[in-house]
Amino acid sequence: MDTPGQESETHSTTATIMATRRSYKINIPRITSQTIDGEVIIIDLQNGNYYSLTQAGAGVWSGIEDGRFSDEITDAVAAQYEGEPEVVKRSIEQFLETLLEEELIVVHESREIDDFAATLPTAAPNGLPRFSPPSLQKYTDMQDLLLLDPIHEVDETGWPMLKPAGD
């Protein structure tokens, strides 16, 4: 309990937010991904693009894989970095929109929430890395190779029976 004139040492503040609470999921079977040494490698099997996520971006992807709501993802990422909560929140919202635009994820669940009280961390403890907005690195240099898949060029009987010309 605080005494008059003494500041609390709490590291969070409660804010009332009028928002839509959303969760996302990976756009399977179009998208496949693998995490290797903290880097997420994502391949779009429809267009042959591949992507790389590190640091906060990898944390966001992990939250999506776990089926978390966007506010839970934001809280988890904010707890790992030193930075202003509103900057973290805006950056993650923009990043999620980018993932949606690239069709790497789809909205899984969306609920309107009135007067949702979110606890936002204010100051990260010392020793945490500084927050850097997540970024999606997109690569198109291997599209032809990634789209070259003889298995898709077969008929109903499967490999190695090729589709007849004209099908």
Backbone torsions as a table, in degrees:
resi	resn	phi	psi	omega
1	MET	NA	135.9	179.3
2	ASP	-81.4	143.8	172.5
3	THR	-93.0	155.8	179.9
4	PRO	-54.8	134.5	178.0
5	GLY	85.5	-5.5	-179.6
6	GLN	-104.0	135.0	-179.6
7	GLU	-83.8	145.9	176.8
8	SER	-77.0	149.0	178.3
9	GLU	-100.5	27.0	178.9
10	THR	-72.0	151.3	-178.8
11	HIS	-114.2	32.0	177.3
12	SER	-148.8	161.3	176.9
13	THR	-139.3	149.6	-179.8
14	THR	-102.3	131.7	179.9
15	ALA	-124.8	141.6	176.4
16	THR	-92.1	127.0	-174.6
17	ILE	-126.3	129.6	172.1
18	MET	-98.2	112.1	-173.1
19	ALA	-157.4	173.6	171.4
20	THR	-100.3	126.6	178.6
21	ARG	-91.9	124.1	-175.9
22	ARG	-126.4	148.7	165.3
23	SER	-121.8	157.6	-176.6
24	TYR	-126.5	163.8	172.4
25	LYS	-140.2	157.5	178.4
26	ILE	-65.5	140.9	-177.9
27	ASN	-78.8	69.5	-178.5
28	ILE	-85.3	139.3	13.4
29	PRO	-93.9	0.4	-178.2
30	ARG	-62.3	-36.0	-173.2
31	ILE	-111.9	136.1	172.4
32	THR	-128.6	150.1	-178.8
33	SER	-147.9	160.3	177.7
34	GLN	-149.2	139.2	176.2
35	THR	-102.7	125.7	-179.6
36	ILE	-131.0	117.8	179.5
37	ASP	50.2	43.9	176.6
38	GLY	82.9	-5.5	177.4
39	GLU	-103.7	131.9	177.3
40	VAL	-96.4	124.6	175.8
41	ILE	-105.6	126.0	-176.9
42	ILE	-120.9	134.2	177.2
43	ILE	-122.4	129.6	174.3
44	ASP	-93.4	106.5	-175.5
45	LEU	-73.0	-12.1	179.8
46	GLN	-83.9	-39.5	-176.8
47	ASN	-117.3	-5.1	176.3
48	GLY	83.2	2.6	176.0
49	ASN	-74.0	148.5	171.0
50	TYR	-130.9	158.1	-169.2
51	TYR	-136.5	159.5	177.1
52	SER	-132.8	135.1	175.3
53	LEU	-127.0	136.7	174.4
54	THR	-133.7	171.2	175.9
55	GLN	47.1	-121.9	-175.5
56	ALA	-61.2	-35.2	178.4
57	GLY	-62.4	-40.7	177.1
58	ALA	-65.7	-35.9	177.2
59	GLY	-65.5	-39.8	177.3
60	VAL	-64.2	-45.8	-179.5
61	TRP	-60.2	-42.0	178.2
62	SER	-60.2	-42.1	177.4
63	GLY	-63.6	-37.2	177.3
64	ILE	-66.0	-45.1	178.2
65	GLU	-59.3	-34.9	-179.8
66	ASP	-80.2	-4.6	178.3
67	GLY	77.4	21.9	-179.4
68	ARG	-75.7	154.6	173.5
69	PHE	-75.9	157.6	-175.7
70	SER	-58.8	-36.1	178.8
71	ASP	-68.2	-33.2	176.6
72	GLU	-69.3	-38.7	176.8
73	ILE	-62.8	-45.7	179.1
74	THR	-59.1	-46.4	179.5
75	ASP	-61.0	-43.4	-178.8
76	ALA	-64.8	-43.2	179.5
77	VAL	-68.4	-43.4	-179.5
78	ALA	-60.1	-32.1	-179.6
79	ALA	-71.1	-17.4	-177.4
80	GLN	-95.4	-9.0	-174.4
81	TYR	-134.9	156.6	173.2
82	GLU	-92.7	123.4	-179.8
83	GLY	175.0	166.0	179.4
84	GLU	-69.8	128.8	-177.4
85	PRO	-55.6	-39.8	-179.7
86	GLU	-68.9	-33.9	176.9
87	VAL	-66.9	-43.8	178.2
88	VAL	-60.6	-47.8	-178.4
89	LYS	-59.1	-50.6	-179.8
90	ARG	-62.0	-41.9	-179.3
91	SER	-62.9	-42.1	-179.6
92	ILE	-70.4	-38.9	176.3
93	GLU	-60.1	-44.6	178.9
94	GLN	-64.6	-39.7	179.8
95	PHE	-64.5	-42.8	177.3
96	LEU	-61.6	-38.7	176.9
97	GLU	-63.4	-39.3	177.2
98	THR	-62.9	-44.3	178.5
99	LEU	-62.2	-37.4	176.6
100	LEU	-66.6	-44.3	179.9
101	GLU	-61.1	-37.3	179.1
102	GLU	-79.4	-3.8	-179.2
103	GLU	61.4	31.9	176.0
104	LEU	-83.0	-27.6	177.8
105	ILE	-131.5	163.3	174.7
106	VAL	-133.4	156.2	176.9
107	VAL	-70.3	127.7	-179.5
108	HIS	-94.8	-46.5	-178.5
109	GLU	-146.5	139.7	-179.6
110	SER	-139.4	128.5	179.4
111	ARG	-134.5	136.2	174.0
112	GLU	-76.4	137.0	-178.6
113	ILE	-129.5	125.3	175.6
114	ASP	-100.7	133.8	177.1
115	ASP	52.6	44.0	176.5
116	PHE	-73.6	123.0	179.9
117	ALA	-94.5	114.1	179.5
118	ALA	-108.0	139.6	175.4
119	THR	-94.6	115.7	-178.3
120	LEU	-106.9	128.9	176.3
121	PRO	-64.3	142.2	-179.4
122	THR	-97.4	-57.0	-177.8
123	ALA	-127.5	129.0	178.6
124	ALA	-77.2	146.4	176.4
125	PRO	-61.6	154.4	178.9
126	ASN	-59.5	152.1	177.0
127	GLY	97.5	-10.0	177.8
128	LEU	-85.4	148.4	177.4
129	PRO	-67.0	151.3	178.7
130	ARG	-68.6	138.5	179.7
131	PHE	-67.8	133.8	173.8
132	SER	-126.3	127.7	-176.8
133	PRO	-52.5	138.3	179.5
134	PRO	-64.8	145.8	177.6
135	SER	-133.9	149.3	179.6
136	LEU	-105.3	113.1	177.2
137	GLN	-88.6	119.8	-176.7
138	LYS	-108.6	134.8	-180.0
139	TYR	-126.1	134.1	-178.8
140	THR	-120.6	3.6	-172.9
141	ASP	-72.0	-13.1	-178.8
142	MET	-117.0	18.5	-177.7
143	GLN	-53.1	-49.9	-176.7
144	ASP	-60.2	-42.5	-179.2
145	LEU	-68.6	-43.7	-179.2
146	LEU	-68.1	-28.9	179.2
147	LEU	-86.3	-12.2	178.3
148	LEU	-78.0	102.3	-176.5
149	ASP	-142.4	101.3	-175.9
150	PRO	-62.3	-21.6	-179.9
151	ILE	-62.0	-32.7	-179.7
152	HIS	-77.9	-7.1	-178.7
153	GLU	-100.6	26.1	-177.1
154	VAL	-112.8	164.4	176.3
155	ASP	-90.4	-170.0	-174.7
156	GLU	-61.8	-24.1	-178.4
157	THR	-75.7	-12.2	176.3
158	GLY	91.1	-173.9	-178.5
159	TRP	-69.2	138.1	9.8
160	PRO	-102.5	22.7	-177.7
161	MET	-80.6	110.6	179.6
162	LEU	-74.6	151.9	174.7
163	LYS	-64.9	140.6	173.9
164	PRO	-63.2	148.6	178.8
165	ALA	-57.9	136.3	177.6
166	GLY	97.9	-8.1	178.8
167	ASP	-84.5	NA	NA
